[in-house]
């Protein structure tokens, strides 16, 4: 993978396009990464005897590694075609 834990990345596609954040976790087998503050979803937790009531928790979910690039990487320029 072209990014690793701790890298600062920019999201290229999706509803969070343009947001930046640090990579919290990488999942190489699935080619996915978890970025801080990006792709946040509500996760419902079940109630347990020890933990008490069930709640709704906001959590960062994984996104595909191809949808991010390093924040300090230079932007790719379009190639000029000579006809």
Secondary structure, 3 states (H helix, E strand, C coil): CCCCCCCEEEECCCCCCCCEEEEEEEECCCCEEEECCCCEEEEECCCECCCECCCEEEEECCEEHHHEEECCCCCCCCCCCCC
